[in-house]
Amino acid sequence: MEVIVRNLDQHMTESRVEKFFKPILKSYGIDHFHCQKLKAKGCATFTVLDPLKCQRFLYFHGQVQPGRKGFNAVRRKLFIQKNPVNCMVSTNAPNEWIVFALRKEESDRHAALSRKALTPGKVESRSEVLRPRAFDISRMQVGQLWYSGGNLVFSDNYADHRTGRIIFGSRSLLIKLWPMQPGQAHYQLQIWYDSIESFVVGDNCVTLSLIQAPRLFENLDGDISLEASLRKALGIQAGPTFKPMQSFKRTRLSALNDKHREVVASCFCYRLTLTSLTDSRAVQGLKGFEGIPNIVIWNIPVQLDIPIPEQMAALQCGLAEVRYGGAMPFEVKFQLQKLAQNTYLKPTKVIELFPCVRSHLRERSVAIVASALRHLASSIPFAGPDAEEENFKVNTLTSLLQKSIESVFEDDPYSLRLAEEHDHIAMVHKALVTPTGIFLYGPEPETKNRILRKYSTHLDNFISVSFVDENYEHLRFERDTSSEDIYQRRFQGILDGFITIAGRNYEFLGFSHSSLRGKSLPFYDLARVRQPEHGHAEWM
């Protein structure tokens, strides 16, 4: 991911810019980045390998709107020699060779850390290596962190009563779930430390609040073919056959089961019950390990709530029905659904914002209200120990929306005028399809193609769709992992079906199976929505 920095002193060298940003980026887990001073006066760019870390940096230091008011809205302002620094996402894609070099540096760094851990050294290092990093669990729950009566609570939406084990590695933690009966497969959940927003340890449980879904796997016993599994179950030896060209040790999954599939894209909080009561103190002792997030000691109670699937269904009905959302244009309803679907707010909380949004639409233009809702998402904190219930009350949210509308109206952002001033530019809404869910973004400016030029008065009938991994990168090939379930069931199921956004069903046609494999995975594919009055869909 590339970030552009403006308003720098034109006499600053590239090394000075890198020296200034190095400690700041390191505080967000970014150890390696590439800085480059541009020919334009006072501008520079730096490329970060992990987009999630970069988004967290921009969440605090990024400037969404141009101008002085845009800088005043930055949570943590940056200054170089008393001059304000403007950090924004670059519109250019990062250079492939720079990304390759950063990936090599990151790989070399972790290899060096592994060798250092295995090499006898100081007494403190050996004791740190011998400290327990694996703990047995008796249950796993999936839900959301929210507030009730001023207290932080955990709302349970899915419970897996299989026993297992949680293992803390150097870069990620692994949750293993053992089979309940002999002969069944066991599952694994991989959670990168960079994706953990809060790490809470209670009396006998560990609660992990994430910013993305974990990677899910089903472990396989060598050959994955049905014939081989039947021969092994019946005790029949195979004859002299050719050795298969490739066998997998595990397969990538989109969900653990059907119940988990209903909540995996909406519930990013995992609560693990420890088998031994003494393991809580041992988990708290992991603070000294490199890479492990900050551990908070807090007993979070469990409280029942309306299941998330029912809340999402109520929101979809509210956006589709005339009495609730029919009077609102699609651009606004898209941003409202994004607040819930991207887990910024609970769906019931988004429904409570409907009257306020409709009142603003009577006074302001559709573009201003939609842009204000988009900026509202970046102003909402993550629910957890660092936030308070007051931040999520309707009065607070409506006040934030009012300030955002006033800011957008006064500043007149460049993005609102871009499509109006240039005929070849269109503002296109986007959807990211991951192995576990669908997330909404945009609209963002894109160059019109022949279909967008032909249907220039119906731009809302088109969305840009990307098939990516959980960290928004390409789904990469892994030698020991089969991704057939993701390609054939998850992605192909989306292509054969449709995506529902604010009462509209966006349908995809014209994809080939080979285009979803490996490096040929498409990043942006524009599809025309199936219009109810025509009943026809067409690829752009």
Secondary structure, DSSP 8 states (H G I E B T S, - for coil): -EEEEES--TT--HHHHHHHHHHHHHTTT---EEEEE-SSTT-EEEEES-HHHHHHHHHHHB-SS-HHHHHHT-SS--EETTEE-EEEE-SS---HHHHHHHHHHHHHHHHHHHHHHHS---HHHHHHHHS--EEEEEEEEEEEEEEETTEEEEEEEEEE---EEEEE-SSEEEEEE--SSTT---EEEEEEGGGEEEEEE-SSEEEEEESS--EEEEE--S---HHHHHHHHHT----S----S---SEEEES-SSHHHHTTTTT--EEEEEESSTTHHHHHHGGGGSTT---EEE----B-----HHHHHHHHHHHHHSIIIIITS-HHHHHHHHHHHHTTSS-HHHHHHTHHHHHHHHHHS-HHHHHHHHHHHHHHS--SSTTS-GGGGSHHHHHHHHHHHHHHHHHH--HHHHHHHH-TTEEEEEEEEE-SS-EEEEEEEEEE--HHHHHTGGGGGGEEEEEE--TTSS-----TTEE-HIIIIIIIHHHHHSEEEETTEEEE-----GGGGSGGG--S-EEEE---TTT----B-
